[in-house]
C-alpha cells in the first residue's frame, strides 16, 4: 500500500511541535512566517495555473460541473449529515475538522496520476483539478464561514478581509504576473515544489505548536481517532461509488468516468492546510487532523482502484487470440 512520504514529514513536524512547541516571541515569529508562507503558496498557485488551459477545458463543461458538484455540494452534504454523530462518536472539534475537510477543493497532482494509471481522460483530470482549486479559493472560505458558524472562520468583515488578503490577492497577483514569470516557474518546477511543501510544513508546525500550548490534544483519544477513521472511510466509499456509477448514469464515457471518480472523490491537503491556518487560527491543529487522515486514506484506496481500472482497460483492449486453422483430412476418391 502506498504511504505518502510527505505524510511522514507532516507527522514528523507534528512530533517536533509536540516536543518543542513555539512559545512567546518564537510563536509570534512562527505565526508571521506562516502567514507569509500561505501568501507565497497561493501566489505560486496563481502563477502555475494556465488561464489558456483553463479556458480550453471549458469545452468539457459537463464533466467539470459534475466534479464541482461532487466537491462543493455532495461532500458538504455528507459532512452536514455527520453532525448526528456528535457527541456519541465524534467530539465537536473533530466534527468541525471533518466538516472543513468536506469543503476543501479537489487535488490536482494525485487526480492526474491516478487517472493516468487507470487509463482515463488525463486532460479532463488536469482541467477538473485546476477548476476545483480555482473555485475553492473562494468557495471553501465562504462555505466554511456559513457552515462552521462562529468557531473557525465565522463570517465577518475581519475574516473576509483576512481571506482576501492572504488567499485571493496573492493568487490574483500570481495570475497577473504569469506572463512574465510563467517560464521561470515552469523551468524550476521541482525547486518550487520544495518551497510549496516546506511552506506547508511551517504552517503545520505553527498550528500544532499553538495546539500544544493551549492543551487541545487532551480532547482527542485513540478511540475517537479510530471512530474518525471509520467515518471518513464511509464518506470516501460513498463518494467513490457515487462518482463512478453517477458518471455512468449521466452518460459519460469510461475514460471520463475515471477522471470524475478520481477528481470528484479527493480532497487537497496542499490547499486545505494553509486555508485552515487562515480560517481557524489557533484552533487549526484539530481542524487539519481529519484532512491529514483522509489524505492518506484516499491515496491508498485510489491506488488500488486505479490498478483495477487499468487491468479492466487492458482486458477490454487486448487483442483476441488468432483463430486456429483446422486441417480437414478428407478421404480421397478411388479412381478405377
N, C-alpha and C positions, 0 to 999 in steps of 0.2 A: 504494500500500500504506500502511496506517495506521501512523504512527510515534507512539507514545505520548509526548506532550510531557514527561510525568513521567519517562520513561526518560532523556530528555535532561538533566533536572535531576539525576537519580541519577548519570549519567555525569559531569556537571559536579562533583558532590560528590566522586566518586571522584578526579577530577583535582585538586580542591582538597586532598584528603587526601594525594595523591601529592606535590604541591608544598609544602604546608605541613602536615605531619602534627603532631598534638598530641603533645607530649613532656613528660615530667616532671610538674610541678604542673598544667600545662594538660591533660595526659592524664587526670589524676585528676578535674579539673573536668568534662571532657567525658564521662568514664565515669559520674560521678554524675548529670549531666544526662541522659545516655542511659537510665540506669536509671529516672529519674523519667518520661522520655518514654514508655517502654514501659508503665509503670503507667498513665499517662494514656490511652494508646491503648486499653488493654483496659478501662479504666473507661468510656470513650466507647462502645466496642463493646457493653458491657453495658447502657448507658443507651439505646442505639438499638434493641436487639433487643426487639421487642414480644412479650411472653410469650403474649398472646392470639392474635396472628397465628401464632405457632409451634404453639400447641395446635390452632388451626383447620386448620393444614396437615397434622395427623396423619391426617386423613381420606384423604389421598393417600399412605398409608404405603408402598405397594409401590414407588412412584416414588422416594421418599426413601431407602428401603432400597437400591434399585438404585444411586442416586448415591453413597451412603455406601460401598457395597461397591466401587464403582469407585475412589473416592478413597482409601480406607484399606485396601483389600485387593489389588485388581488392580494399582494403581500401585506399591505397595511390592514386590509380587512381580516386577514388571518391573525395579525398582531392584535387587533382590537378584540377578536374572539378569544384570544388567550387571556384576556382580562379576568375571565371567570376562574382562572387557576390561582388567583391571588385571594387570600394568603396561604391556602392549604398546600399548594405545590410550589409556587414561586413567591419570593418576597417582593414587595413593591419596588425596591430599587432594581432587582433583577428583571422584573417585568418591564420597567421603563427602558432598560437596556435592550430587551428583546423587541419592544415596540420600535425603538430607534433603529434597530437592525433592519426591520421590515421597511423602513423609509429610505434606506441608503440606495444609491444608484447601482446598476449592474457593473460587472467587471468588464475590462477590455481585453487585457492580455490573455487571461486564462480562458475566456469565452472563445477567443480566436484559436488558441492552442487546441482546445478540446473539439471545437468544430472541425478544424483541420484533421485531427486524428480520426474523427468519426466520418470523414469524407462528406462533410456538409458544405453549405454555401458560405465560404470564408469571407468574401466581400460583404455579404449581408451581415455577418457577425461583427465585422470591423465597424460598419456604419451603425449597427444597432447599439454596440457598446459605446461608441462615441456619442450618439444621440442621448443615450441614457445618462452618461456622465455630464453632458452639457445641460440637460434638463434638470438633473439632480442638484446642480449648483443653486438653483432657485427653488425647485420643488421640495427637496429634503428639508431645508431650514423652515420653509413655510408649513409643511406638513408637521414637522416636529413642534413648531410653535402652536399650531392649532390642536394637535392631539395630545401633546405632553403637558399642556397647561402651564402652570406657574413654575413647576420644577423642571429644570433643564431646558432652557430655551423658551421660556414664556414669551409670548408675542408682545413686545413693547417697542417704543421708539428707540430705546437704547440697544436692545437686542437686534433690531432690524439694522441699525446703523453699524453695529459690530459685524454682522453678517456681510453687509455691503462692502465695508472697508477691508475685511480680512479675506473674503472669498471672491466676491464678484468683481471688485475693482482690479485686483491682480490678474484675474482671469482675462478680463477685457483688455488690460494692458498687454498681456501676452499675445492676444489675438491681433491687436493693432500693430505690434512690433514684429509679428511673424514674418512679414515681408522682408525685413532686414536681418532677423536672427534665425529664421527658419532653417537656412542652410547650416548654420553653426550647430543648432540643436540636433539636426539630423546626423551631422558628422560626429558629434560627441554624445551619441545616444547612450552608450554604455556608462560613460562618466556621469552624465546627468541622472541616470537611473540610480547610481550610488548616492547622489545628492538627494534624490527622492526618498530613498529608503533610510538614509541617515537622518533626514528631517523627521520622518515618521517615528523613528526610534527616539528622537529627542522629545517629540510630542508625548509618546507613551511614558517615557521616564518622568516627565513633568506631571502628567496626570496621575500616575501611580504613586509618585512621591507625595503629592497632595493627599491622596487617599490614605497613605500610611500615616501621615501627620495627623489626620483627622480621625484615624482609627476606624474607617468604614469597613475594613476587612473582617472585623468581628461580626459583621452582618451576614457573612457567607459561610456556609458549612459544606463539607463534601456531599452530603445528601442533597442539598439544594442545587449544587453544581450538577450532580447526576440527573436530577429532575429537569434542570435546564437543558441538558444534552438530549434527553428523551423528547422534550417538547420541540426542540429545534430539528431533531431527526424527523419528527412527524411533519413539521412545516415544509422541510426540504422534500420529503416524499410526495406530499400533496402537490407542490409546485412542479416537480419533475413529471408527475403523471398528467397534471393539467396542461402543461406546455406541450407535451408530446401528443396526447390524444385530442386536446383542444385545437392544435395546429392541423391535425388530420380532419377534424370536423369543419374547420374553416376552409378546407380545400387546398392547403399548401402542399407543395411537392416535398418529397422526402428530405432533400438537401436543405430546404427552407425550414422544415420542422426541426431538423438537427440544430440549426442556428437559433431558432426560437427556444428550444429546450435549454441550451447552454447559456444563452444570453438572458433568458427570462427567469431563470431559476437561481441566479447567483447574486451575491452582494459584494461590493467592492470594499476591501479592507483599506486600500490606499486612500480612497475618498472618504470613507466613514470615520477613520481615526482623527484626521485633522478637523473634520466637521464637528465631531463630538467634543473636541477640546474647546471649540468656539461656543457651542451651544450649551454645554454642561459645566464648563469651568472646573471648579474644584471637585465636582461630582463625576468627572469624566471617567474615572477608573472603573467603577462598576458599570457605567454605561457602555464601555467598549468591550467588556468581558464577553457578553453574548456574541458580539460580532467576531471576535478573535476565535471563539469556539466554532462558530458557524463556518468561518472561512476554511479552517482545516477540514471540517466535515464535508463541505461541498467539493473540495479538491479530491478527497478520497473516493467519494461516491461517483462523481462525474468522470474520474479516470476510468473506473470500472465500466461505466455506461458507454464512454467513448470507445473503448476497446471492443465492447459488444457490438456497437453500431458499425464499427469498421469491419468486423467479421461478417456481419449480416450483409454489408455492401459488397464484400468480396465474394460471398456466396451468390449474390444476385448477378454480379458481372462476370463471374467465372465462365469461361467458355465450356460448352458441353463437350463431352468426350466424343471423339470421332466415331462414326458408326463402323462397326466391324464388317468387313466384306466376307460374306459366306460363299464358299465354292461348292456349287452343287454338282455332284458327280452323277451323271446320268448313264443309263445303260445304252450302249450303242446298238444300233440295228444290225442284225446279221444279214450280210448280202449272200445271196445264194442263187 
